[in-house]
């Protein structure tokens, strides 16, 4: 993040200085919820158009995604899958907090890839298409957070690998998202197990104290640049859903390892497109069954 910050705000710039420069750039800010929704839609459609037939085999039914403003205002971002007959498309929802009317695009490019294509929309909608491979329970009801959210984080990194985050601001947004996901692993485990914060922790953060929600809030604010309105929603989610936040990072590691293992097994015959197709065709699995299945492909 410091390396990218220097590209944005000059040599020696801090991450916070780069964030301030990005937030002050009119070209990276959108006024109004509807305009922001339209920006998301355009980016999602562009990703579908460019990835179909190149890095993914995207079925025709899956090439439609709809970006929506959620009826709630709690700060959440989520995806809902299409209906079984695809008359209702997959949808990306943004629950904009009350009073928020300005949006920084550099923070959200990677979120669109996470929720849309090649993230949850491709993953869930492609599974739904595969009636010849998967039963209705596998296509409509089966879900493992580690597998599903791990894929979405893998998709964010993949878009960087494919050159879609060459803009320094968009790259910083992805890296800040990764920092956010790493920080909440510490907070989730610490709060739910009521652990003592290590006395020699590298941040000098409240050594020897026991984790509380209040310390979780302080730690998260120190280690990511997520707006407070969204961060409060996130912390409340961790309090009510133990283990879900760490599942993202565990799942991402297993997806990345599965790709490296496939490369090692297949050598010159390895195809990234084939790897993605074969992996997604398995549907949602627990992480151990997923690893076992991928080893057989």
Secondary structure, DSSP 8 states (H G I E B T S, - for coil): -HHHHHHHH-TT--HHHHHHHHHT-GGGEEESHHHHHHHHHHHHHHHHHHHBTTTB---GGGG-EEEEE-S--S--EEEE---TTSSS-EEEEE---TT--EEEHHHHHHHHHHHSTTTHHHHHHHHHH-TTTS-HIIIII---HHHHHHHHHHHHHHHHHTTTT-SHHHHHHHHHHHHHHHHHHHHHHHHHHT-B--TT-TT--STT-B--HHHHHHHHHHH----HHHHHHHHHHHHHSTTHHHHHHHHHHHHHHHHHHHHHHHGGG--HHHHHHHHHTT-S--HHHHHHHHHH-
